[in-house]
Amino acid sequence: MDRVNIMVSERPVVIFSKSSCILSYSNKSLFTNFGVNPTIYELDEIVRGGEIEQALSVRGHSKVPIVFIGGELVGGANEIMSLHLKRNLKPMLISAGALWV
């Protein structure tokens, strides 16, 4: 759990993903289209990815993508899309220092 805390505190936007997941791809594309440069950890490609995935599931999210903004767990694809549709995602990104307007 401490390792995950360190990983998410180092960057404004962190996405835990799997390279073959279409929902992860969609979320990564959304952030990139906003002009955000998220830190992406592909759990199926990194060393100890399984351990990180297990630590994330303890937090209540066992499915990727798992997105942290400003060090806080925001959620998965549904939560990100909901924030975007309600026009709350962009202000959150600005507040976290991930997006400059």
Steps between C-alpha positions, in 0.01 A plus 500: 500500500785740579645445155170601338483811718847603387419430134185714503646786701783565255288617204177699449324223303578131536321225310535133583415316182542183300631519147215293355212681675282715274360699794853582608583607146194727491591664831861552396380656173261733684777636720740533208238687298462744791874565477581311819809284515392227744738255660385159382587171663412203281450236767540214253838632384680622812692308762280428803191612310300222664595622847400854412169377359436309823578810710255701288229238544533541877393862440186373333599516133587171341437596136709729286522780421556643845559875496653725764492877463696714741588192702135415560321194368239619251389160377470313174365561153143568614603759757732677256233515227243623750732779615571591139132511401417714804790732405673435831806319366677800349482712819630201695795468262575871526487485879743206503746687278458255212348751261578864437243724337 
